[in-house]
Amino acid sequence: MLLDSSVTYQEYIEDCEVCCNPILVKPRFEAGKLVAFEAVDIEQ
């Protein structure tokens, strides 16, 4: 998974590379460094 540190807060859906189920990804950056990360399974 590649994260873009040029955007302070992001929220997007990405498919799991193993099982292809969708995951809600929420990274947060400060000064180009990752300070918070949350990944939530979207049950389908």
N, C-alpha and C positions, 0 to 999 in steps of 0.2 A: 504494500500500500504506500503510495506516494502522497505526501502532504505538502501543500503550498503555504509556506510561512509568510508570504507577502500579504495574506489576508488574515486579519486579526482573529476573527471568529467565523467559523464555517459550520454548515450543517448540510449534509448530503447523504444520499443512499448509495451504497456500493454492494454488489453481490459478493458473497463469500467465495473465495477461490477454491474451497474444498467442496462445499455442499450446494453452492449457488443460491442459498437463501439470502434475502436482502437484509442489510445491516444499516442502521442509522448511525452515521459517524459524525462526532462533534469535537473537532480539535479547536484549541484556543492558544494563540501565540501572543507573546509580549516581547518586544525588541527582537523579533526573529527567532525566539526560542519557544519550544512547546512547553506550556505551563499547565495545561489540562487536556485530557482526552477521555471521551466517553464513546463506547460502541454498544448499541442496543439492538438486540435481535428483534426484527419485525416479524412477528409470527404470522405465517400465511399457510 
